[in-house]
Amino acid sequence: MRSRFLLAALGLILVAGLGLDAFWLEPSSIRLTRYDVTVDAPYLKDMTIAVISDLHAGAPYIDDAKIDKIVAMTNAAHPDIILLTGDYVIRSLPFGRHMPVEKIVAHLRQLRAPMGVYSVLGNHDHWENGPRIANLFRAAGIPDLENMAQVVRGHHGDFYLVGIGDYHSGQSHPPRVFRHLPADVPALCFTHSPDSLPILPKNCALTLAGHTHGGQIWLPFLGRPAVDLASMYGQRYAIGTVHEDGKTMFVSSGIGTSLIPARFGVPPEISFLTIRCATTRRGEWSFGPFRGVNAASTSEQPDETAAPLQLRSIFWVTSSRSAAILCISSSSSERATFSASAVCRLRKARRTGARSPRCADFSSASRARRVATSSFFSARCWVPSKVAA
């Protein structure tokens, strides 16, 4: 009898402790969690991205003071770019209190990043009033990129930032964006629901998403069963880094709560990503935003003293077996011309459907300058250490 009483008491203490953690300690906390994500996109190399997802302002523990703390923590981490992936509001959450969108945006407009702060909307935002919320963000200086693209100046040249509408609320329309971009142009993409991944083109070198809350509750042996309510793919895109069909996606567990005001094993977080670049073999080209060229490879071994050069714009003059390239560096507007015959020779891309690069005579400096200012190209290639001016 005494042993049964002790076991019952221990059970009650355990349940009370778990309840205290799930309904108070974890959902009331906030942390900034750092991740390294490796992608084959040199134009994103060493970029830092802060992802603020599923804020759900007005949910328990997500009041004005908490949002100010989130903003302060994010700014203190000094990310290169800040992406807001939707669900800023709540709908019918127990113990929650609706916070006006104007107040939410007023807090978030204090976010700062050298490459900018950008937003997309989530299903809760669309259910409330998507167009109005988008306009409020734009008025606050935070572009809403719902199925839109914007050129951003990065560390290694310009790149496309592509916002995809929320799949869960029927707003995901990738073709509306990519039909206006150069064919096969790589991009950094972000959206609310990770369920968009299968319909995204491989142009999205990295996609950032939220929506799932990481399941909010993680249970041993069961995993994250609540994700089945958030995603048609079950736990396939529940949390963290996902590699699928040549694409990479990172799903943030977010900050707020929905349905029930609880978290267990999935603490609220600001996701802070550092992009690591997949190793590129010597002599190969790795592309950022570009026009015209699909692929290139070396015809001779590159100079061992060579170093990678980041190019913002590239144009070429070819003869039968050699080429000269006019480069505009991403770090300056200084022009340099060098012979490419000993380094790399442009050739038809190996993959199906790729076209051979078109070659044109840009011997006229003025013409080359005009073209250089009208299009952009980001690449890394091996070049001789001595470059002819």
C-alpha positions in Angstrom: 0.0 0.0 0.0 2.8 2.4 0.9 4.7 1.6 -2.3 1.6 2.3 -4.4 1.1 5.6 -2.7 4.8 6.5 -3.4 4.5 5.5 -7.0 1.3 7.6 -7.4 2.9 10.6 -5.8 6.0 10.3 -8.0 3.7 10.0 -11.0 1.8 13.1 -10.1 5.0 15.0 -9.5 6.3 13.9 -12.9 3.1 14.9 -14.7 3.1 18.2 -12.9 6.7 18.8 -13.9 6.0 17.9 -17.5 3.0 20.2 -17.5 4.9 23.0 -16.0 7.6 22.7 -18.7 5.1 22.3 -21.6 2.7 25.1 -20.6 5.0 27.6 -19.0 8.8 27.1 -19.0 9.3 26.3 -22.7 6.6 28.4 -24.4 7.6 31.4 -22.3 11.3 31.1 -23.3 13.1 32.5 -26.3 16.5 31.7 -27.7 18.6 32.3 -30.8 19.8 29.0 -32.2 22.7 28.9 -34.7 22.8 26.5 -37.6 25.3 25.8 -40.4 23.6 25.0 -43.7 25.6 23.7 -46.7 24.4 24.5 -50.2 25.9 24.6 -53.6 25.6 28.3 -54.1 28.8 30.3 -53.9 26.9 33.6 -54.1 25.5 32.8 -50.6 28.8 31.7 -49.1 29.2 32.9 -45.4 25.9 34.8 -45.5 24.1 34.9 -42.2 20.3 34.8 -42.2 18.0 35.3 -39.2 14.6 33.6 -39.6 11.7 34.8 -37.5 8.8 32.5 -38.0 5.3 32.0 -36.6 5.5 34.9 -34.1 1.8 34.6 -33.3 1.7 37.8 -31.4 -0.9 37.8 -28.7 -0.5 34.2 -27.9 0.4 33.4 -24.3 3.8 34.8 -23.5 4.0 36.7 -26.8 3.3 40.2 -25.7 4.8 43.6 -26.5 7.8 43.0 -24.2 8.5 39.6 -25.8 8.4 41.0 -29.3 10.8 43.8 -28.3 13.1 41.1 -26.9 13.0 39.1 -30.1 13.9 42.2 -32.1 16.7 43.1 -29.8 18.2 39.6 -29.8 18.0 39.4 -33.6 19.6 42.8 -34.1 22.4 41.9 -31.6 23.3 38.9 -33.6 24.0 41.2 -36.6 22.6 38.9 -39.4 23.2 39.9 -43.0 19.6 39.5 -43.9 16.4 39.0 -41.9 13.5 36.9 -43.3 10.0 36.9 -41.7 8.2 33.8 -42.8 4.6 34.6 -41.7 1.9 33.9 -39.1 2.2 37.1 -37.2 -1.3 36.9 -35.7 -3.4 34.4 -33.8 -6.9 33.1 -34.2 -9.0 31.6 -31.4 -6.1 30.4 -29.2 -7.0 29.6 -25.6 -5.7 32.3 -23.2 -4.6 34.4 -26.2 -5.5 38.0 -26.8 -5.6 39.3 -30.4 -2.9 42.0 -31.0 -3.6 44.6 -33.7 -1.4 44.1 -36.8 -0.4 47.8 -36.7 1.2 47.2 -33.3 3.0 44.0 -34.4 4.4 45.8 -37.5 5.5 48.8 -35.4 7.6 46.4 -33.3 9.1 44.5 -36.2 10.0 47.6 -38.2 12.9 48.1 -35.7 14.7 45.1 -37.2 17.9 46.0 -39.0 20.1 44.1 -41.4 22.6 45.3 -44.1 20.9 43.3 -46.9 17.4 44.2 -45.6 14.4 42.8 -43.9 11.7 40.9 -46.0 8.4 39.2 -45.3 5.9 36.8 -46.6 2.5 35.9 -45.1 1.3 32.8 -43.4 -2.1 31.1 -43.4 -3.2 32.9 -40.2 -2.4 36.2 -41.9 -4.4 35.4 -45.0 -7.3 34.2 -42.9 -7.3 37.5 -41.1 -6.7 39.9 -44.0 -3.7 39.2 -46.2 -3.7 42.2 -48.5 -4.0 44.6 -45.5 -1.2 43.0 -43.6 1.0 43.0 -46.6 0.4 46.7 -47.1 1.2 47.5 -43.5 4.6 45.7 -43.9 5.4 47.6 -47.1 4.4 50.9 -45.4 6.8 50.1 -42.6 9.7 49.6 -45.1 9.6 45.8 -45.0 8.9 44.5 -48.5 6.2 41.7 -48.7 7.5 39.3 -51.4 4.4 37.2 -52.0 5.2 35.4 -55.2 7.7 38.1 -56.1 11.4 38.4 -56.5 13.9 41.1 -55.6 17.6 41.5 -56.5 19.7 41.9 -53.3 23.3 43.0 -53.2 25.2 40.2 -51.4 28.8 39.7 -50.3 29.7 38.0 -53.6 27.5 40.0 -56.0 23.8 40.3 -56.7 21.4 37.5 -56.1 17.6 36.9 -56.4 15.6 36.7 -53.2 12.3 35.0 -54.0 9.2 35.0 -51.8 6.7 32.2 -52.3 3.1 32.5 -51.1 1.7 30.2 -48.5 0.8 26.7 -49.7 -1.6 25.9 -46.8 -3.9 28.8 -47.8 -3.6 28.3 -51.5 -1.3 31.3 -52.2 1.7 29.4 -53.5 2.3 30.2 -57.1 6.0 29.7 -58.0 5.5 30.0 -61.8 4.3 33.6 -61.4 7.8 34.4 -60.1 10.2 32.3 -62.0 8.7 33.0 -65.5 10.0 36.5 -65.1 13.5 35.4 -64.1 16.3 34.3 -66.5 16.2 30.6 -67.1 17.8 28.4 -64.4 18.8 31.4 -62.3 19.7 30.3 -58.8 17.9 32.0 -56.0 17.4 32.2 -52.2 13.8 31.4 -51.6 11.5 31.7 -48.5 7.9 30.8 -47.8 5.6 30.0 -45.0 4.6 26.4 -45.5 7.3 23.8 -46.3 4.7 21.9 -48.4 5.7 24.1 -51.3 9.1 22.3 -51.6 7.9 19.6 -54.1 6.5 22.2 -56.5 9.5 24.6 -56.3 12.0 24.6 -59.2 15.6 23.6 -58.5 16.4 27.3 -59.0 15.8 27.6 -55.2 19.3 26.8 -54.0 18.0 27.2 -50.5 14.4 27.6 -49.2 13.5 28.8 -45.8 10.1 28.0 -44.2 8.2 27.7 -41.0 4.5 26.9 -40.3 5.0 23.5 -38.6 6.2 24.9 -35.2 8.4 21.7 -35.2 5.2 20.0 -34.0 5.2 22.1 -30.8 5.4 18.9 -28.8 8.0 16.2 -29.3 7.4 12.8 -27.7 9.9 9.9 -27.4 9.1 7.1 -29.9 6.2 9.1 -31.3 8.1 12.1 -32.6 6.0 15.1 -33.6 2.5 13.8 -34.2 0.9 17.3 -34.3 2.8 18.0 -37.6 0.3 15.8 -39.3 -2.2 18.6 -38.8 0.1 21.2 -40.3 1.6 19.4 -43.3 0.1 17.1 -45.9 3.5 15.3 -45.8 3.3 14.4 -42.2 6.7 14.7 -40.4 8.7 14.7 -43.6 9.2 18.5 -43.4 8.7 18.9 -39.6 11.9 20.8 -38.6 15.5 21.5 -39.5 17.4 20.9 -42.7 15.8 18.8 -45.5 17.6 17.6 -48.7 15.2 16.4 -51.4 15.4 16.1 -55.2 18.5 18.3 -55.4 16.9 21.0 -53.3 17.7 22.1 -49.7 15.2 23.5 -47.3 15.4 24.7 -43.7 12.3 24.6 -41.6 12.3 26.8 -38.5 10.4 25.7 -35.4 9.2 29.3 -34.9 8.3 31.2 -31.8 4.6 31.2 -30.9 1.9 28.6 -30.5 -1.4 27.6 -32.1 -4.3 25.3 -31.2 -2.9 24.8 -27.7 -0.5 27.2 -25.8 2.1 24.5 -25.2 5.6 23.4 -26.3 7.6 20.4 -25.2 11.0 19.5 -26.5 10.6 22.2 -29.2 11.5 25.5 -27.5 10.7 28.8 -29.3 13.7 30.1 -31.3 15.0 32.7 -33.7 16.8 30.5 -36.3 20.2 32.0 -37.2 21.7 30.4 -40.3 25.3 30.6 -41.6 25.6 29.5 -45.2 28.5 27.2 -46.0 29.3 26.6 -49.6 29.7 23.1 -51.0 33.2 22.4 -52.3 33.6 23.1 -56.0 36.2 21.1 -57.9 39.1 23.0 -59.4 38.5 24.4 -62.8 34.7 24.2 -62.5 32.4 27.1 -62.5 29.7 27.6 -59.9 26.9 30.0 -60.8 25.0 32.7 -59.0 22.4 34.9 -60.9 23.3 34.9 -64.5 22.3 35.2 -68.1 23.5 33.4 -71.1 25.9 30.7 -70.0 24.8 27.3 -68.7 28.1 25.6 -68.0 31.9 25.6 -68.6 34.9 23.4 -67.8 38.6 23.5 -68.1 40.5 22.5 -71.2 43.8 22.6 -69.4 44.9 22.3 -65.8 44.5 25.6 -63.9 47.6 27.4 -62.6 48.4 26.1 -59.1 48.9 29.7 -58.0 45.4 30.7 -59.1 42.8 31.9 -56.7 39.0 32.0 -56.9 37.7 35.3 -58.3 34.2 36.5 -57.8 32.8 38.1 -60.9 29.7 40.3 -61.1 29.5 40.5 -64.9 31.2 38.4 -67.5 31.4 38.7 -71.3 33.6 36.9 -73.7 35.2 37.0 -77.2 35.9 33.6 -78.7 37.9 32.3 -81.6 38.0 28.6 -82.6 40.1 27.4 -79.7 40.6 30.2 -77.2 38.7 32.9 -75.4 39.2 36.2 -73.7 36.9 37.4 -71.0 36.0 40.8 -69.8 35.2 40.7 -66.1 33.6 43.2 -63.7 34.5 42.3 -60.1 31.7 42.1 -57.6 33.8 44.1 -55.1 34.6 47.0 -57.5 33.8 48.4 -60.9 37.4 47.9 -62.1 37.5 46.1 -65.4 40.1 43.4 -66.3 40.7 41.3 -69.4 42.5 38.0 -69.3 43.1 35.1 -71.6 40.9 32.1 -70.8 42.6 29.6 -73.0 44.9 28.2 -70.3 42.1 28.3 -67.7 38.7 27.4 -68.9 36.9 26.9 -72.2 33.3 27.5 -72.6 31.4 24.5 -73.8 28.0 23.1 -74.2 26.4 22.1 -70.9 26.2 18.3 -70.3 22.8 18.3 -68.9 19.7 17.8 -71.1 18.3 20.8 -72.7 21.2 23.2 -72.0 22.3 25.4 -74.8 25.8 26.3 -75.8 26.8 29.8 -74.8 26.3 32.5 -77.4 29.6 34.2 -78.2 29.8 37.8 -79.4 32.5 40.3 -80.2 32.8 42.8 -77.4 36.0 44.3 -78.7 34.4 47.7 -78.5 34.9 48.9 -74.9 31.9 51.2 -75.0 29.6 48.3 -76.1 31.0 46.0 -73.5 30.4 48.7 -70.9 26.8 49.1 -72.0 26.2 45.4 -71.8 27.9 45.2 -68.4 25.5 47.6 -66.9 22.4 46.0 -68.3 22.9 42.4 -67.0 24.6 40.7 -64.2 26.4 37.4 -63.7 27.9 35.9 -60.6 30.6 33.2 -61.0 33.7 31.7 -59.5 36.4 30.4 -61.7 40.1 29.7 -61.5 42.1 32.4 -63.2 45.9 33.0 -63.5 47.3 34.9 -60.5 48.6 37.6 -62.9 45.6 39.2 -64.6 46.3 41.5 -67.6 44.7 45.0 -67.0 
